[in-house]
């Protein structure tokens, strides 16, 4: 069967045509440049295309939100990056943004308003949950995840920072998978080890990396799939699974990949 062609319009193209999207998809640095997380971007775009949702991306006009700079203590750089993005977003009169990155989600939603950028910002887990509840996303019966054990890792910026716990779990429930919780989950969930700009610095002295500790908790559930909703968590847990030499038996997937896998192709 031939591969479907999927459209990814830019805001510049829509603006030139005099039209507006339902939603702006904020791709983020990981979704744009990280080889593993590009697959999540593609999966989410496929979902939007299959449902006929009118969306757009900023493309080359999208810059880093400034989250890593601010967490690392460089607030001047954060404000420069944020103001550049706000100028672009306001220039297109953007009202609604969806993103698969909790770091981008948290920064644009909670920190941009103080700099003049106020938007409705939705994490893709909540967006997908809404589409499932509305009946717009219809998942095929069966599939490789039906009855399989899946554990979900709570992203710090999605969970504790923004109190989003149920949406990802409701998405997984729609897959008919057997969700098994780690000992530390929800508000007591353990960080993957990448937050606070730790992703970009060398490890500090200690007996064990945080991502190894978290991976051990995930593996102890007996799950064959670790579901995540964050590019940082994806990297850290994938590395943890490799460290334990379990990459053949245990896979790490984003929610968008799991949903897209169970959606029928467009006719």
C-alpha positions as CSV (number, residue, x, y, z in Angstrom):
1,X,0.0,0.0,0.0
2,X,1.4,3.4,-0.9
3,X,2.2,5.9,1.9
4,X,-0.4,8.6,2.4
5,X,0.7,12.2,1.6
6,X,0.2,14.6,4.6
7,X,0.0,18.3,4.4
8,X,1.8,20.6,6.8
9,X,0.9,24.2,5.9
10,X,2.8,27.2,7.4
11,X,1.2,30.2,9.0
12,X,2.9,32.3,6.3
13,X,1.1,30.3,3.6
14,X,-2.3,30.6,5.2
15,X,-1.8,34.3,5.9
16,X,-0.9,34.8,2.2
17,X,-4.1,33.0,1.3
18,X,-6.2,35.1,3.7
19,X,-7.2,32.1,5.9
20,X,-6.8,31.2,9.5
21,X,-6.2,27.7,11.1
22,X,-8.3,26.1,13.8
23,X,-5.1,25.7,15.8
24,X,-1.4,26.4,15.6
25,X,0.8,23.3,16.1
26,X,3.8,24.4,18.1
27,X,6.4,21.8,17.1
28,X,9.2,22.7,19.5
29,X,12.9,22.1,19.2
30,X,12.8,18.4,19.9
31,X,9.9,17.8,17.5
32,X,11.9,19.7,14.8
33,X,15.4,18.4,15.3
34,X,15.6,15.3,17.4
35,X,15.4,12.2,15.1
36,X,13.3,10.2,17.6
37,X,10.8,12.9,18.4
38,X,10.4,13.8,14.8
39,X,8.4,10.6,14.6
40,X,6.0,12.0,17.2
41,X,5.6,15.2,15.2
42,X,4.8,13.1,12.1
43,X,2.3,11.0,14.0
44,X,0.5,14.0,15.4
45,X,0.4,15.6,11.9
46,X,-1.1,12.4,10.5
47,X,-3.8,12.5,13.2
48,X,-4.7,16.1,12.3
49,X,-4.8,15.3,8.6
50,X,-6.9,12.2,9.1
51,X,-9.5,14.3,11.0
52,X,-9.4,17.2,8.6
53,X,-8.4,19.6,11.3
54,X,-7.2,22.9,9.8
55,X,-3.9,23.6,11.4
56,X,-0.6,25.3,10.6
57,X,3.0,25.5,11.9
58,X,5.3,28.5,12.1
59,X,8.1,26.6,10.3
60,X,11.3,28.6,10.3
61,X,9.6,31.4,12.1
62,X,9.3,29.3,15.3
63,X,12.1,29.8,17.8
64,X,12.9,28.1,21.1
65,X,10.5,29.1,23.8
66,X,13.4,30.0,26.1
67,X,12.5,27.3,28.6
68,X,16.1,25.8,28.8
69,X,17.6,29.3,29.1
70,X,15.3,30.3,32.0
71,X,15.8,27.0,33.9
72,X,19.5,27.4,33.5
73,X,19.4,30.9,35.0
74,X,19.8,33.0,31.8
75,X,16.6,35.1,32.1
76,X,17.9,37.7,29.7
77,X,18.2,35.1,26.9
78,X,14.8,33.7,27.8
79,X,13.2,37.1,27.5
80,X,14.8,37.7,24.1
81,X,13.6,34.3,22.8
82,X,10.2,34.8,24.2
83,X,9.7,38.3,22.8
84,X,10.7,37.1,19.4
85,X,8.1,34.4,19.5
86,X,5.4,36.6,20.9
87,X,6.0,39.1,18.1
88,X,5.5,36.4,15.5
89,X,2.5,34.9,17.2
90,X,0.8,38.2,17.8
91,X,1.6,39.2,14.2
92,X,-0.5,36.3,13.0
93,X,-3.2,37.0,15.6
94,X,-2.8,33.4,17.0
95,X,-5.4,32.5,19.5
96,X,-5.1,28.7,20.0
97,X,-1.9,26.7,20.3
98,X,-1.4,22.9,20.7
99,X,2.0,21.4,21.4
100,X,3.4,17.9,22.3
101,X,6.1,19.3,24.6
102,X,5.2,20.0,28.2
103,X,8.1,22.5,28.5
104,X,6.8,24.5,25.6
105,X,3.3,24.2,26.9
106,X,4.2,25.4,30.4
107,X,6.3,28.3,29.1
108,X,3.9,29.7,26.6
109,X,0.8,29.1,28.8
110,X,2.2,30.4,32.1
111,X,5.1,32.7,31.4
112,X,4.4,34.4,28.0
113,X,1.3,36.3,29.3
114,X,3.6,38.5,31.5
115,X,5.4,39.5,28.3
116,X,2.4,40.3,26.3
117,X,1.6,36.8,24.8
118,X,-1.7,35.4,25.9
119,X,-3.1,32.4,24.1
120,X,-5.2,29.3,24.7
121,X,-2.5,26.7,25.0
122,X,-3.3,23.0,25.0
123,X,-1.0,20.0,25.5
124,X,-1.5,17.3,22.9
125,X,-2.6,14.8,25.6
126,X,-5.6,17.0,26.5
127,X,-6.2,17.7,22.8
128,X,-6.3,14.0,21.9
129,X,-8.5,13.2,24.9
130,X,-11.0,15.8,23.7
131,X,-11.1,14.4,20.2
132,X,-11.6,10.9,21.6
133,X,-14.4,12.0,23.9
134,X,-16.1,13.9,21.0
135,X,-16.0,10.8,18.9
136,X,-13.9,12.4,16.3
137,X,-11.0,10.0,16.9
138,X,-12.3,6.5,16.3
139,X,-9.8,3.7,17.1
140,X,-9.7,0.4,15.3
141,X,-10.6,-2.7,17.3
142,X,-7.8,-4.9,18.5
143,X,-4.3,-3.8,17.6
144,X,-1.0,-4.7,19.1
145,X,-1.7,-2.8,22.4
146,X,-5.0,-4.4,23.3
147,X,-4.6,-6.3,26.6
148,X,-0.9,-5.4,26.8
149,X,0.6,-3.9,29.9
150,X,1.4,-0.2,29.5
151,X,2.8,2.1,32.2
152,X,2.7,5.8,31.9
153,X,5.4,8.2,33.1
154,X,4.1,11.6,34.4
155,X,6.1,14.6,33.0
156,X,6.9,17.1,35.7
157,X,5.7,20.1,33.7
158,X,2.5,18.3,32.7
159,X,1.7,16.9,36.0
160,X,2.9,18.8,39.1
161,X,3.3,22.1,37.2
162,X,0.0,22.0,35.5
163,X,-2.1,19.3,37.2
164,X,-2.7,17.3,34.1
165,X,-2.9,13.6,35.1
166,X,-6.2,12.2,33.8
167,X,-6.0,13.2,30.1
168,X,-3.0,11.0,29.2
169,X,-4.5,8.1,31.1
170,X,-7.9,8.4,29.4
171,X,-6.1,8.3,26.0
172,X,-4.4,5.1,27.0
173,X,-7.7,3.7,28.3
174,X,-9.1,4.2,24.8
175,X,-6.5,1.8,23.5
176,X,-7.9,-1.1,25.6
177,X,-4.5,-1.5,27.1
178,X,-3.9,-2.7,30.7
179,X,-2.5,0.4,32.4
180,X,-0.2,-0.4,35.3
181,X,1.0,2.4,37.5
182,X,4.5,2.8,38.8
183,X,5.0,3.0,42.5
184,X,5.7,6.7,42.2
185,X,3.1,8.3,39.9
186,X,0.9,11.4,39.6
187,X,1.8,14.0,42.2
188,X,4.5,11.7,43.6
189,X,5.9,10.8,40.2
190,X,9.7,10.8,39.8
191,X,11.4,13.2,37.4
192,X,13.0,11.6,34.4
193,X,16.2,13.6,35.2
194,X,16.1,16.0,32.3
195,X,14.0,18.9,33.7
196,X,15.4,22.2,35.0
197,X,17.8,22.2,32.1
198,X,19.6,19.1,33.4
199,X,19.2,17.7,29.9
200,X,22.1,19.9,28.8
201,X,24.6,19.5,31.5
202,X,26.9,16.7,32.7
203,X,25.8,14.5,35.5
204,X,26.7,15.4,39.1
205,X,28.4,13.0,41.5
206,X,26.2,10.2,42.8
207,X,25.5,6.5,42.8
208,X,22.9,6.4,40.0
209,X,21.4,8.5,37.3
210,X,17.8,9.6,37.8
211,X,16.7,8.2,34.5
212,X,18.0,4.8,35.5
213,X,16.1,4.9,38.7
214,X,12.9,5.8,36.9
215,X,13.5,3.2,34.2
216,X,13.9,0.5,36.9
217,X,10.5,1.5,38.3
218,X,8.9,1.3,34.9
219,X,10.5,-2.1,34.2
220,X,9.3,-3.4,37.6
221,X,5.7,-3.0,36.4
222,X,6.2,-5.8,33.8
223,X,4.9,-3.4,31.1
224,X,6.1,-4.0,27.6
225,X,5.4,-0.3,26.6
226,X,6.3,2.9,28.5
227,X,4.1,5.7,27.4
228,X,5.3,9.3,27.6
229,X,4.0,12.7,26.6
230,X,7.2,14.7,26.6
231,X,10.4,14.7,24.4
232,X,12.7,15.0,27.4
233,X,11.1,12.0,29.1
234,X,11.2,10.1,25.8
235,X,15.0,10.6,25.5
236,X,15.8,9.8,29.2
237,X,13.6,6.7,29.4
238,X,14.7,5.4,26.0
239,X,18.3,5.7,27.2
240,X,17.4,4.0,30.5
241,X,15.9,1.1,28.6
242,X,19.0,0.8,26.5
243,X,21.1,0.9,29.7
244,X,19.2,-2.1,31.0
245,X,19.6,-3.8,27.6
246,X,15.8,-4.2,27.4
247,X,15.2,-2.3,24.1
248,X,14.0,-5.4,22.3
249,X,11.4,-6.3,24.9
250,X,10.3,-2.8,26.1
251,X,9.4,0.1,23.8
252,X,9.0,3.8,24.7
253,X,6.2,5.6,22.7
254,X,4.5,8.9,22.8
255,X,0.7,9.1,23.1
256,X,0.4,10.5,19.6
257,X,2.2,7.5,18.2
258,X,0.0,5.1,20.0
259,X,-3.2,6.8,18.9
260,X,-2.1,7.2,15.3
261,X,-1.2,3.5,15.1
262,X,-4.8,2.6,15.9
263,X,-6.5,5.1,13.6
264,X,-7.6,4.0,10.2
265,X,-6.0,5.8,7.2
266,X,-8.0,8.4,5.2
267,X,-10.1,7.0,2.4
